[in-house]
Amino acid sequence: MKALTVAAALMTASTALAQTPVLTVYAGDYITSEWGPGPKIEALFEAQCGCDLQFKPGDLLPRLLLEGARTEADIVFGLNTDVTKKARESGLFAPHGQTLEALTLPIDWSDEVFLPFNYGHTAFIYNTERMAEAPASFEALLDAPDDLKIVIQDPRTSISGLALVLWVQAVYGDGAQSAWEKLAPKILTVTKGWSESYGLFTDGEADMVLSYTTSPAYHIIAEEDRTKKAAIFPEGHYFMVELAAKVAGTDQPELADQFMAFILSEEFQSMIATGNWSFPAALPQAGWPEGFKELDLPEKVLFYSENEAADLRDKAIEAWRAALSQ
């Protein structure tokens, strides 16, 4: 009799699980890692949706373009404007359906397909205990002694690496390759992704690392360490906004819409600052965590639209490659 009771309970649980709708979200590995915002997003959304949110980590756009209309994704989480032109032209995405009045970005945003959830600026981070004084401008960085050790990411495999070559392009234009030739002797190594670079920096292997203006917030809040700072350049810093999009062929359209609305909620926006160590896209500065209010921020923001970024991408990468291959 006891065995029958257990079997009935298991069947009931299995039936309930089968009836729970699944929302499949494609996201970058950094989102789904244990230190990323994925676990917090999953817990917060599942508490209100009555669903099973399942993150599928990996390369976002290449995977989606390969799968096409056969994709399992309902939401894609973590795109940015350096790749959205190709994403938009795929026809795989639907309008997000959200009003944008709540956005607090430093630029105007009116996109009907790609919805911002956080943003930051590309920057070089340094340790004040290792470098008492960082270069005060991009030009000063180029003119710094060649024994300065910098680690950066590959623009062909890393979003932050691509942002860097576009940053150099925005500052130096047709002189980008010459700028890279001056910077090249200072580059200790080029890593495939951000994590490898930042690990070398925190291990003391490099003086500076390509990261974001928000990176010091992690050290301030999580470690009570104020020795990590962003070098702020008057030439301006390249702006990056991270985006979510609804897949047109989703078989969970109502859940997908609920998730897009959730992104702009105060609950999500209050979490994402320390969840992803970035500025919330829809939260006034007064609502930022205290550590974020201490950050040094650029007065000048550099930004390419998706069309500009797409047009300049190959040129910017080639200037980098040609200079570093000499």
Backbone hydrogen bonds, N-H to C=O, Kabsch-Sander energy under -0.5 kcal/mol:
donor,donor_aa,acceptor,acceptor_aa,energy
5,T,1,M,-2.0
6,V,2,K,-2.3
7,A,3,A,-2.5
8,A,4,L,-2.4
9,A,5,T,-2.2
10,L,6,V,-2.4
11,M,7,A,-2.3
12,T,8,A,-2.4
13,A,9,A,-2.4
14,S,10,L,-2.5
15,T,11,M,-2.4
16,A,12,T,-2.3
17,L,13,A,-2.4
18,A,14,S,-2.3
19,Q,15,T,-1.5
20,T,16,A,-0.7
20,T,17,L,-0.8
23,L,52,D,-2.0
24,T,22,V,-0.6
25,V,23,L,-0.6
25,V,54,Q,-2.5
26,Y,24,T,-0.5
26,Y,75,I,-2.6
27,A,56,K,-1.5
28,G,77,F,-0.8
31,I,28,G,-1.1
32,T,28,G,-1.4
33,S,29,D,-1.3
36,G,33,S,-1.3
38,G,31,I,-3.0
41,I,37,P,-2.8
42,E,38,G,-2.9
43,A,39,P,-2.1
44,L,40,K,-2.6
45,F,41,I,-2.7
46,E,42,E,-2.4
47,A,43,A,-1.3
48,Q,45,F,-1.5
49,C,45,F,-1.8
50,G,46,E,-1.1
52,D,21,P,-2.9
53,L,51,C,-0.6
54,Q,23,L,-2.8
54,Q,52,D,-0.6
55,F,53,L,-0.6
56,K,25,V,-2.8
58,G,27,A,-1.0
63,R,59,D,-0.5
64,L,60,L,-2.4
65,L,61,L,-2.9
66,L,62,P,-1.8
67,E,63,R,-2.2
68,G,64,L,-2.7
70,R,67,E,-1.8
71,T,68,G,-1.8
74,D,24,T,-3.0
75,I,24,T,-1.8
76,V,245,A,-2.6
77,F,26,Y,-3.1
78,G,76,V,-0.5
78,G,243,L,-3.0
79,L,243,L,-1.6
81,T,241,V,-0.6
83,V,80,N,-2.2
84,T,80,N,-0.8
87,A,83,V,-1.6
88,R,84,T,-3.2
89,E,85,K,-2.5
90,S,86,K,-0.8
90,S,87,A,-0.6
91,G,88,R,-1.5
92,L,87,A,-0.6
94,A,246,K,-2.7
96,H,112,E,-2.4
97,G,112,E,-0.6
103,L,100,L,-1.5
104,T,281,A,-3.2
115,L,113,V,-0.6
115,L,244,A,-2.9
117,F,242,E,-2.5
118,N,242,E,-1.0
119,Y,279,F,-2.2
120,G,240,M,-2.5
122,T,238,Y,-2.6
123,A,211,S,-2.1
124,F,231,A,-0.6
125,I,123,A,-0.5
125,I,209,V,-2.7
126,Y,229,K,-2.7
127,N,207,D,-0.7
128,T,126,Y,-0.6
128,T,227,T,-3.3
130,R,127,N,-1.5
131,M,127,N,-3.1
141,L,137,S,-1.7
142,L,138,F,-2.1
143,D,139,E,-1.8
144,A,141,L,-1.1
148,L,145,P,-1.8
150,I,148,L,-0.6
150,I,186,K,-2.8
151,V,208,M,-1.8
152,I,189,T,-1.7
154,D,191,T,-2.7
157,T,154,D,-1.3
158,S,154,D,-1.8
162,L,158,S,-2.2
163,A,159,I,-2.2
164,L,160,S,-1.8
165,V,161,G,-1.7
166,L,162,L,-1.9
167,W,163,A,-2.2
168,V,164,L,-2.7
169,Q,165,V,-1.9
170,A,166,L,-2.4
171,V,167,W,-2.1
172,Y,168,V,-3.0
173,G,169,Q,-2.2
175,G,172,Y,-2.7
176,A,173,G,-1.8
179,A,175,G,-2.1
180,W,176,A,-2.4
181,E,177,Q,-2.2
182,K,178,S,-1.4
183,L,179,A,-1.8
184,A,180,W,-2.6
186,K,183,L,-1.8
187,I,183,L,-0.5
187,I,184,A,-1.7
188,L,150,I,-2.8
188,L,186,K,-0.9
189,T,150,I,-0.9
191,T,152,I,-2.5
191,T,189,T,-0.5
197,S,193,G,-1.2
198,Y,194,W,-2.8
199,G,195,S,-2.2
200,L,196,E,-1.8
201,F,197,S,-2.0
202,T,198,Y,-2.8
203,D,199,G,-1.7
204,G,201,F,-1.8
205,E,200,L,-2.7
206,A,200,L,-0.6
207,D,149,K,-2.0
208,M,149,K,-1.9
209,V,125,I,-1.6
210,L,151,V,-2.3
211,S,123,A,-3.5
211,S,209,V,-0.5
213,T,121,H,-2.3
215,S,212,Y,-1.6
217,A,214,T,-1.5
218,Y,214,T,-0.7
218,Y,215,S,-1.1
219,H,215,S,-1.0
220,I,216,P,-2.4
221,I,217,A,-2.8
222,A,218,Y,-2.8
223,E,218,Y,-0.7
223,E,219,H,-1.0
224,E,220,I,-0.7
225,D,219,H,-2.9
226,R,224,E,-0.5
229,K,126,Y,-2.5
229,K,227,T,-0.5
231,A,124,F,-2.8
232,I,230,A,-0.6
233,F,231,A,-0.5
236,G,233,F,-1.5
237,H,300,K,-1.9
239,F,302,L,-3.4
240,M,120,G,-2.8
242,E,118,N,-2.8
243,L,79,L,-2.8
244,A,115,L,-2.4
245,A,76,V,-2.3
246,K,94,A,-0.6
247,V,74,D,-2.5
248,A,92,L,-2.6
250,T,247,V,-1.8
256,A,252,Q,-2.7
257,D,253,P,-2.3
258,Q,254,E,-2.2
259,F,255,L,-2.3
260,M,256,A,-2.1
261,A,257,D,-2.1
262,F,258,Q,-2.1
263,I,259,F,-1.7
264,L,260,M,-0.7
264,L,261,A,-0.7
265,S,262,F,-1.4
269,Q,265,S,-2.7
270,S,266,E,-2.5
271,M,267,E,-0.9
271,M,268,F,-0.7
272,I,268,F,-2.2
273,A,269,Q,-0.7
275,G,271,M,-1.8
276,N,272,I,-2.8
277,W,273,A,-0.7
278,S,272,I,-0.6
278,S,273,A,-0.7
279,F,119,Y,-2.6
281,A,117,F,-1.6
283,L,280,P,-0.6
287,G,284,P,-2.3
288,W,285,Q,-1.6
292,F,289,P,-1.1
293,K,289,P,-1.0
293,K,290,E,-0.7
294,E,290,E,-0.5
294,E,291,G,-0.8
295,L,292,F,-1.1
302,L,237,H,-2.9
309,A,305,S,-3.1
310,A,306,E,-2.2
311,D,307,N,-2.1
312,L,308,E,-2.0
313,R,309,A,-1.6
314,D,310,A,-0.5
316,A,312,L,-3.0
317,I,313,R,-2.4
318,E,314,D,-2.4
319,A,315,K,-2.1
320,W,316,A,-1.6
321,R,317,I,-2.9
322,A,318,E,-3.0
323,A,319,A,-1.7
324,L,320,W,-2.3
325,S,321,R,-1.4
326,Q,323,A,-0.9
